[in-house]
Protein backbone atom coordinates (compact mmCIF):
# COMPACT_ATOMS: atom_id res chain seq x y z
CA UNK A 1 0.00 0.00 0.00
CA UNK A 2 1.44 3.39 -0.96
CA UNK A 3 1.85 6.19 1.56
CA UNK A 4 -0.89 8.19 -0.17
CA UNK A 5 -3.30 5.22 -0.03
CA UNK A 6 -2.59 4.55 3.65
CA UNK A 7 -3.13 8.23 4.48
CA UNK A 8 -6.47 8.21 2.64
CA UNK A 9 -7.50 4.98 4.39
CA UNK A 10 -6.70 6.50 7.80
CA UNK A 11 -8.64 9.68 6.99
CA UNK A 12 -11.65 7.78 5.67
CA UNK A 13 -11.99 5.96 9.01
CA UNK A 14 -12.47 9.28 10.81
CA UNK A 15 -15.73 11.18 10.84
CA UNK A 16 -15.27 14.65 9.34
CA UNK A 17 -17.21 17.44 11.02
CA UNK A 18 -17.40 20.79 9.23
CA UNK A 19 -17.30 23.27 12.11
CA UNK A 20 -18.16 26.31 9.99
CA UNK A 21 -21.34 24.65 8.72
CA UNK A 22 -22.46 23.62 12.21
CA UNK A 23 -21.32 26.59 14.31
CA UNK A 24 -20.58 29.43 11.89
CA UNK A 25 -17.46 31.40 10.96
CA UNK A 26 -17.05 32.88 14.45
CA UNK A 27 -16.74 30.71 17.56
CA UNK A 28 -17.50 33.07 20.41
CA UNK A 29 -18.24 30.96 23.45
CA UNK A 30 -16.91 28.10 25.50
CA UNK A 31 -20.44 26.63 25.46
CA UNK A 32 -20.28 26.13 21.67
CA UNK A 33 -17.27 23.86 22.06
CA UNK A 34 -18.79 22.14 25.10
CA UNK A 35 -21.87 21.27 22.97
CA UNK A 36 -19.56 19.91 20.29
CA UNK A 37 -17.64 17.79 22.82
CA UNK A 38 -20.90 16.44 24.28
CA UNK A 39 -21.97 15.27 20.81
CA UNK A 40 -18.80 13.21 20.24
CA UNK A 41 -18.14 9.63 21.33
CA UNK A 42 -14.80 8.31 22.64
CA UNK A 43 -15.37 5.17 20.53
CA UNK A 44 -15.05 7.14 17.27
CA UNK A 45 -12.33 9.27 15.69
CA UNK A 46 -13.00 12.73 14.33
CA UNK A 47 -11.51 15.31 12.01
CA UNK A 48 -12.75 18.79 12.80
CA UNK A 49 -12.59 20.72 9.54
CA UNK A 50 -12.02 24.34 10.55
CA UNK A 51 -12.08 25.76 7.03
CA UNK A 52 -14.07 28.98 6.98
CA UNK A 53 -13.83 29.55 10.74
CA UNK A 54 -12.25 33.01 10.77
CA UNK A 55 -12.54 33.95 14.46
CA UNK A 56 -12.37 32.11 17.77
CA UNK A 57 -12.52 33.57 21.25
CA UNK A 58 -9.88 32.65 23.78
CA UNK A 59 -12.45 30.77 25.86
CA UNK A 60 -13.69 28.77 22.85
CA UNK A 61 -10.06 28.03 21.89
CA UNK A 62 -9.38 26.90 25.46
CA UNK A 63 -12.32 24.50 25.33
CA UNK A 64 -11.21 23.25 21.91
CA UNK A 65 -7.75 22.63 23.42
CA UNK A 66 -9.43 20.61 26.19
CA UNK A 67 -11.30 18.58 23.58
CA UNK A 68 -8.15 17.78 21.58
CA UNK A 69 -6.47 16.60 24.80
CA UNK A 70 -9.35 14.46 26.05
CA UNK A 71 -10.22 10.78 25.70
CA UNK A 72 -12.03 11.62 22.45
CA UNK A 73 -9.81 11.18 19.37
CA UNK A 74 -9.94 14.55 17.59
CA UNK A 75 -7.68 16.13 15.00
CA UNK A 76 -8.03 19.62 13.53
CA UNK A 77 -7.59 20.36 9.84
CA UNK A 78 -7.72 23.46 7.62
CA UNK A 79 -7.04 25.99 10.38
CA UNK A 80 -7.35 29.62 9.31
CA UNK A 81 -4.35 31.79 10.38
CA UNK A 82 -6.14 33.63 13.22
CA UNK A 83 -7.59 30.42 14.65
CA UNK A 84 -4.19 28.75 14.49
CA UNK A 85 -2.58 31.70 16.33
CA UNK A 86 -5.24 31.69 19.05
CA UNK A 87 -4.88 27.93 19.59
CA UNK A 88 -1.11 28.38 19.76
CA UNK A 89 -1.51 31.16 22.37
CA UNK A 90 -3.82 28.96 24.46
CA UNK A 91 -1.42 26.02 24.22
CA UNK A 92 1.56 28.17 25.26
CA UNK A 93 -0.49 29.62 28.11
CA UNK A 94 -1.04 26.14 29.50
CA UNK A 95 2.66 25.78 30.18
CA UNK A 96 3.50 29.24 31.48
CA UNK A 97 3.13 30.25 35.13
CA UNK A 98 0.18 32.54 35.73
CA UNK A 99 1.02 36.01 36.92
CA UNK A 100 -1.53 38.24 38.59
CA UNK A 101 -0.85 41.87 39.29
CA UNK A 102 -2.90 44.31 41.29
CA UNK A 103 -1.80 47.32 39.25
CA UNK A 104 -1.79 50.74 40.95
CA UNK A 105 -5.07 50.28 42.77
CA UNK A 106 -4.78 49.83 46.52
CA UNK A 107 -6.32 46.70 47.97
CA UNK A 108 -8.78 47.58 50.72
CA UNK A 109 -9.97 44.91 53.13
CA UNK A 110 -13.52 45.33 54.38
CA UNK A 111 -14.89 43.18 57.19
CA UNK A 112 -18.49 44.39 57.10
CA UNK A 113 -21.04 45.70 54.62
CA UNK A 114 -20.86 49.05 56.40
CA UNK A 115 -17.12 49.32 55.75
CA UNK A 116 -17.74 48.49 52.06
CA UNK A 117 -20.37 51.23 51.86
CA UNK A 118 -18.01 53.75 53.50
CA UNK A 119 -15.26 52.89 51.01
CA UNK A 120 -17.63 53.26 48.07
CA UNK A 121 -18.86 56.62 49.31
CA UNK A 122 -15.34 57.96 50.04
CA UNK A 123 -13.80 60.33 47.52
Number of C-alpha atoms within 10 A of each C-alpha: 6 7 8 9 10 11 11 11 11 10 14 11 12 16 13 17 15 17 20 17 13 9 14 14 16 16 22 17 16 17 13 14 23 15 10 16 19 9 8 15 12 12 8 12 17 19 20 20 18 20 16 16 22 17 19 22 16 18 17 23 25 22 21 23 17 15 20 16 12 12 11 16 17 22 15 16 13 14 17 14 11 13 21 18 13 19 20 14 14 19 15 10 12 12 8 8 7 7 5 6 5 7 7 6 6 7 8 9 9 12 8 8 9 10 13 14 11 11 13 9 8 7 5
